[in-house]
Amino acid sequence: MVERLTTTSSSVHRKDRLGLLRAIVVLSCACVIAVLLVPDLISGFLILLQSIMEALFLPFRLLFNLAVWLTTGRQISDAVTSVGHAIPPRHFSSVLYHNYGPAMLVVVGLLLLVLATGRREPWLFWPCFLLHALAAFMAGFPAAVLLLLALIAEISMFWEVRR
């Protein structure tokens, strides 16, 4: 009877460790996704606010530039071109490679991890680990540091399921 309790206790303890490791991976992946996507979201809102404010102040800016043109004798084209947008265009390929691509790889790896822990098949952990390692490489140093904890937990989960 004691032997049966020990095996059940070991099984429950292993299940608890897998749950803890899975929670670590989910938390790490959520932090990486937030680090990758939230700054672009905030800057998008700020750019939208700046565009709205520029549109509201556009007539006054043009009038003040025309007043400067009348008093200083500058060319009229200087007054009109100074009204344009001062925001440089963003390169979408750079944002796609460094932000959205790694975020998608993290999500796919996380879904694969949930599938792997549900089936308890150890070979499914390696594609998950490789997807997260590739995402860490693509995202760069700060996001890779956040994803390092998930990578260590995935290796631990692989060895835990193999036992």
N, C-alpha and C positions, 0 to 999 in steps of 0.2 A: 504494500500500500504506500509506503514511503517512497519507493522507487517511482511509482506512478505520479505522485505529487511532485517529485523533483523534475520529471520530464515535462509535466504540464507547466511547472514554474519556469523551466528553461524556455519552453515554447512561447509563453507569455512574455518573458523577458526579451526574447529575440524580436517578437512582434512590436514591443515597445521601442526597442532600439531602431527598428526599421521605420516606425512612425516618427521618431525624433529626427532621424536622418532625412526623411522625406520632408518634414517641416523645415529643416535647415535649408534644403535645396529650394523649396518653394519660396521661402523668405529671401534667400539670396537672389533668386531669379526675379522676384518682384522688385527688389531694390535696383537691380541692373536695368530692368525695363523702365523704372521711374527715372533713373539717371539718364537714360538714353532719350526718352521721349518728352519729359516735362519741360526741360529748357527750351526746346523748339516750340512747344505749346505756349509757353509764357512769352517768348519773343514774337510769336505770331500775333498774340493779343496786343502786345505793345506796338507792333508795326501797324496793326489795324487802328489802334488808338491814334498813332501819329498821323496816319493817312486821313482820318476823320478830322483831326485838329488842323492839318494843313488845308483841307478843303474848306473848313470854316474860316480860317484866317487868310485864305487866298486873295479875296478882293482887297483887303486892307494892305496886304504885303505888296500887291501890284500898285496900289495907290501910293504907298510910301516910296516904292522904287521909282514910280513916275515923278514924284515930287523931287527925289534926288536927281533924277535925270534933268528936270527943268532947272534946278539950281546949279548943278555942277557942269552940265553940258555933256555928260556921257552919252553914248549911243543908246538908242531905244532898245536895241536887241539885248543889251546887258540887263536892262530892267525886266524884260520878258523872260529871258533864260534863267534868271535867278529865282524864278517862281517854281521851277521844276522840282521834282523829287530828289532828295539828297541820299536816298537809300540805295546802296549798290545791289545789283541782282545777286541772289544766292545761287550757287551751283548745286543743282539738284542731285547730280551724280555723287558728289562728295557727301551730302546728307544721307543719300540712299546707302552708300557703302559704309559709313561710319555710325549711323544711327538706326535706320529702319531695317537694314539687312541683319545686323546682329540681334535686334529685338525680335525679329521673326525667327531666327535660329534659336534663340533662348526659349521662345514659346513652343516651337516644335520639339526641342529637346525636353522641355518640361512635360509636354503631352506624352512623349515617348517614355519618360520616366514613370509617369502614372500607369501607363500600360505595362511597363516592365515590373513594377512592384505588385500590380494586380495579378499578373500571371506567375510571378516569381521565377522568371527565366533569366539567368544571369547574362546571356549573350545580348539581351536587349539593352543592358546598361552601357555597353561600349559605344553604340551609335549615339546615345544620349550624351555620353562623356565627350565624344568627338565633336558633336554639334556645339556643345557649350565651350569647348576649347577653341573651336573656330570662331565662335562669337566673341570670345575674349580677345583673340588675336585681331579681329576686325575692328572691335570697338576701341581698342587702345588701352593705355595703362590704368586709368582710374576705374573703368568698368571691369577690367580684367582682375583687379584686386578684389572687387566686390564679388566677382564670379569664382574666385579661387576657393572660397569656402564651399561652394556648391560642388566644385570639381573634386575636392577632397572627400566630401560626403558621398558623392557618387561612387568613388573607388571603395569607400568603406561599405557601402550598400552592396556592391558587387561581391566583396569578400564575405559579407554577412549572409547573403543568399546562397552562396556556394557551400557554406558549412552545413 
